[in-house]
Amino acid sequence: MATLRRSPSAWPLSGPTRLTRTIIKEVLERHGLDPSRALGQNFLCDPAMVDKIVRLAGVGPGDRVVEIGPGLGSLTVGLVTAGANVLAVEIDKYLIPPLTEIVGPAIDDGTVRIINADALELDWAAELGDTPAKVVANLPYNVATPLVLDLLCTQPLLTSFLVMVQAEVGERLAAAPGGRTRGIPSVICEYWGVASVVGRVPPQVFLPQPRVDSVLVRIDRSSTPRVDAEFSDVSTVVRAGFGQRRKMLRRSLAAQLDEDQIAAADVDPTARAETLDLQAWGRLARAYSSSRC
Ligand code: SAM
C-alpha cells in the first residue's frame, strides 16, 4: 500500500483535472501519501502522453473501458474526457480518496465506477456482465504479464488491450518467431489476437520515475483463436517447449511427443521453441491431442 503518513485533509477539486507533476505532488502531499514501489506506483504526470494512450487505444464516446490500477486518475481523466465509461480497479485503499476527489463528478453521474480490489483476484465475469469493453491501463509492472494473459484467456468480452508495460515485458508479449524475446506470452497472445508495440515511453513522464523504459502494447482480440487447436493443448506444448528453451524440441517435448510425431506434424525435431510460429505450435498441439486418444 502507499504509505499513509498522516490523515488526509479535504480539498475537493471541482471536476476532472489533468494531472501534471505539480498537481500529483500536491495531491500526494495533501493526502499524506508516499508512492508504493511494491505496487508499481509510478504515476503518469504528462497529459500529452495520456492523450496519446487514449488515441492509440481508439477510445471514443460511449466506449466501455476497463482500467486496471487507476492510481490517482491521470489516465482515468483522459478516458472520461474522450467520452468513455470507465470501470477502474485499484488495489490500494489509500488511493481511493484522492482518486474519488480527482475523478469527481464522473463518479456521481455513473461514468466512472471504482472497485477497490486486486485485479488478479476479481470476479471479472460478474463485473463485466455482457457488455464488451476495452482494457486501457498503465499496468503495475510486477503483475502485468499474468494479468494480461489471464484476461486474454478467460474474458472474451475484453476485445482490445492498450497497456503500458516495462519494455522487456511488452517486447515479449508482441515478439515474432525467431528471436530471443519470443516466449510463452508471445505465443499465448498470438493464439488469441494480434499484438504489437505501438509506442515507447521515457521514464520522465512518471512520478516517481521508474528505472526502466516502458512501451505501449496494443492487443486486438480475434473473433476466433488464430489457430485451429484447443488452448489447453497449445498451452501444454508451448510451456514444455519454452520450459527448456535451449534444448531441441525432441528433448523439451519428450513427455508429450516423440521425434516421429513431431516430424509428422511438419516440425523439425531439432528446432528450438523460439523459432516456431503459431501454426507450427497448432500442429504440435493437435498431434499431442491425437496422441492421447
Ligand atoms: N494509472 C495510473 C497512472 O497512470 O498514473 C497509475 C499507474 S501505476 C503504474 C499502477 C497502479 O496499479 C497503482 O495505482 C497500483 O496501486 C495499482 N495496482 C498494483 N497492483 C494492482 C492489482 N493487483 N490490482 C489492481 N491495481 C493494482
Boltz pocket constraint, residues with backbone or C-beta under 6 A from the ligand:
constraints:
  - pocket:
      binder: B
      contacts: [[A, 39], [A, 40], [A, 41], [A, 42], [A, 43], [A, 44], [A, 45], [A, 68], [A, 69], [A, 70], [A, 71], [A, 72], [A, 73], [A, 74], [A, 75], [A, 89], [A, 90], [A, 91], [A, 92], [A, 95], [A, 117], [A, 118], [A, 119], [A, 120], [A, 137], [A, 138], [A, 139], [A, 140], [A, 141], [A, 143]]
      max_distance: 6.0
